[in-house]
Every structure is written in C-alpha cells, then in structure tokens.
Amino acid sequence: MEKDKKENIQQPGIQFHVPPELEYAYRDIFNVYAGVGDVTIEFGNHHKAMPEHASILNRIVMTTGNAYLLVQTLQQALQEAQAVLQHNLSKQKGE
C-alpha cells in the first residue's frame, strides 16, 4: 500500500531527493490566490502577543494543473489518515 501511495504522488520517471537536514516549519494560517494560469499559496503564523496579526513567511506559486493535483493528493492523504485513525480507535474500544 505504501508503494501505491508513492506512485500516486510522484510523476512517472521522477525520483525525489529529500536531504536529511531539511527543515520543517509549522504554519497556522494560509491564503490562496487563484489566477488564470497559476495559483499562489501563502503560509504564515499568528503573532502570539497580538493574536489579530499574522506574518506571511512562505509563498509558493504553482501551475493551475499542479494545484489541482495538490488538492487531490492532499484529499487522498487525509482520507487515508482518517481511515487509520478510525481503525486504531475502534481497536482501542474493542480491547
């Protein structure tokens, strides 16, 4: 099943390299702007001292086609995670 998941995410013939020192960043807000040929997604964080303020920290621009692929891939990943969570909860209740 893990192999199927990777095949759905990756395009044929592309091998991804993720360096071990890749930094992970927590973001708690986002904006999305859809144009004619591309989609811009901005990620940021709320200010702890001023909850009504936020800073945009990352901006990603992608083609409309890739944005649709992102939506589909994210939806599939969330559905799979939800199924695993429900399965684990039902196992805990059965114990």
RORO-445895 format. One record per residue (C-alpha): residue number from 1; residue in three letters; x, y, z. Coordinates in nm, 2 decimals. Each point is the difference from the previous one (the first is absolute). Layout:
RORO-445895
{pt NUM "ALA" {X Y Z}};
...
//
This chain:
RORO-445895
{pt 1 "MET" {0.00 0.00 0.00}};
{pt 2 "GLU" {0.29 0.24 0.07}};
{pt 3 "LYS" {0.13 -0.06 -0.35}};
{pt 4 "ASP" {-0.34 0.09 -0.15}};
{pt 5 "LYS" {-0.01 0.32 0.21}};
{pt 6 "LYS" {0.34 0.11 -0.14}};
{pt 7 "GLU" {-0.10 -0.08 -0.36}};
{pt 8 "ASN" {-0.31 0.22 0.04}};
{pt 9 "ILE" {0.21 0.29 0.13}};
{pt 10 "GLN" {0.30 -0.02 -0.23}};
{pt 11 "GLN" {0.00 0.05 -0.37}};
{pt 12 "PRO" {0.14 -0.29 -0.20}};
{pt 13 "GLY" {0.37 0.02 -0.05}};
{pt 14 "ILE" {0.07 0.25 0.28}};
{pt 15 "GLN" {0.21 -0.09 0.30}};
{pt 16 "PHE" {-0.02 0.23 0.30}};
{pt 17 "HIS" {0.29 0.07 0.22}};
{pt 18 "VAL" {-0.07 0.14 0.35}};
{pt 19 "PRO" {0.31 0.10 0.18}};
{pt 20 "PRO" {0.01 -0.12 0.36}};
{pt 21 "GLU" {0.06 0.36 0.13}};
{pt 22 "LEU" {-0.32 0.12 -0.17}};
{pt 23 "GLU" {-0.16 0.24 0.24}};
{pt 24 "TYR" {-0.37 -0.04 0.10}};
{pt 25 "ALA" {-0.20 0.32 0.07}};
{pt 26 "TYR" {-0.33 0.02 0.19}};
{pt 27 "ARG" {-0.26 0.24 -0.17}};
{pt 28 "ASP" {-0.34 0.07 0.14}};
{pt 29 "ILE" {-0.15 0.23 -0.26}};
{pt 30 "PHE" {-0.01 0.01 -0.38}};
{pt 31 "ASN" {-0.14 0.21 -0.29}};
{pt 32 "VAL" {-0.08 -0.13 -0.35}};
{pt 33 "TYR" {-0.01 0.21 -0.31}};
{pt 34 "ALA" {-0.11 -0.17 -0.33}};
{pt 35 "GLY" {0.08 0.18 -0.32}};
{pt 36 "VAL" {-0.05 -0.09 -0.37}};
{pt 37 "GLY" {0.32 -0.21 -0.03}};
{pt 38 "ASP" {0.13 -0.05 0.35}};
{pt 39 "VAL" {-0.09 -0.03 0.37}};
{pt 40 "THR" {0.18 0.17 0.28}};
{pt 41 "ILE" {-0.01 -0.14 0.35}};
{pt 42 "GLU" {0.14 0.21 0.29}};
{pt 43 "PHE" {0.08 -0.16 0.34}};
{pt 44 "GLY" {0.05 0.17 0.33}};
{pt 45 "ASN" {-0.04 0.02 0.37}};
{pt 46 "HIS" {-0.22 0.19 0.24}};
{pt 47 "HIS" {0.19 0.23 0.24}};
{pt 48 "LYS" {-0.02 -0.13 0.35}};
{pt 49 "ALA" {0.01 0.35 0.16}};
{pt 50 "MET" {-0.25 0.14 -0.25}};
{pt 51 "PRO" {-0.25 -0.28 -0.10}};
{pt 52 "GLU" {-0.17 0.23 -0.25}};
{pt 53 "HIS" {0.32 0.03 -0.20}};
{pt 54 "ALA" {0.19 -0.25 -0.21}};
{pt 55 "SER" {0.31 -0.01 -0.22}};
{pt 56 "ILE" {0.04 -0.17 -0.33}};
{pt 57 "LEU" {0.32 -0.21 0.00}};
{pt 58 "ASN" {-0.02 -0.21 -0.32}};
{pt 59 "ARG" {-0.15 0.05 -0.34}};
{pt 60 "ILE" {-0.04 -0.28 -0.25}};
{pt 61 "VAL" {-0.11 0.05 -0.36}};
{pt 62 "MET" {-0.10 -0.30 -0.22}};
{pt 63 "THR" {-0.19 -0.06 -0.32}};
{pt 64 "THR" {-0.37 -0.05 0.02}};
{pt 65 "GLY" {0.04 -0.36 -0.10}};
{pt 66 "ASN" {0.25 -0.07 0.28}};
{pt 67 "ALA" {-0.24 0.18 0.24}};
{pt 68 "TYR" {-0.28 -0.24 -0.09}};
{pt 69 "LEU" {0.24 -0.29 0.04}};
{pt 70 "LEU" {0.10 0.13 0.34}};
{pt 71 "VAL" {-0.37 0.02 0.11}};
{pt 72 "GLN" {-0.06 -0.35 -0.12}};
{pt 73 "THR" {0.31 -0.14 0.17}};
{pt 74 "LEU" {-0.07 0.18 0.32}};
{pt 75 "GLN" {-0.36 -0.12 0.01}};
{pt 76 "GLN" {0.12 -0.36 -0.06}};
{pt 77 "ALA" {0.26 0.02 0.27}};
{pt 78 "LEU" {-0.24 0.15 0.25}};
{pt 79 "GLN" {-0.26 -0.27 -0.08}};
{pt 80 "GLU" {0.26 -0.27 0.06}};
{pt 81 "ALA" {0.11 0.15 0.33}};
{pt 82 "GLN" {-0.36 0.03 0.11}};
{pt 83 "ALA" {-0.06 -0.37 -0.08}};
{pt 84 "VAL" {0.31 -0.10 0.20}};
{pt 85 "LEU" {-0.11 0.21 0.29}};
{pt 86 "GLN" {-0.35 -0.15 0.00}};
{pt 87 "HIS" {0.15 -0.35 -0.02}};
{pt 88 "ASN" {0.23 0.07 0.30}};
{pt 89 "LEU" {-0.28 0.15 0.20}};
{pt 90 "SER" {-0.23 -0.30 -0.07}};
{pt 91 "LYS" {0.28 -0.24 0.11}};
{pt 92 "GLN" {0.05 0.20 0.32}};
{pt 93 "LYS" {-0.37 -0.02 0.08}};
{pt 94 "GLY" {0.00 -0.38 -0.07}};
{pt 95 "GLU" {0.28 -0.07 0.25}};
//
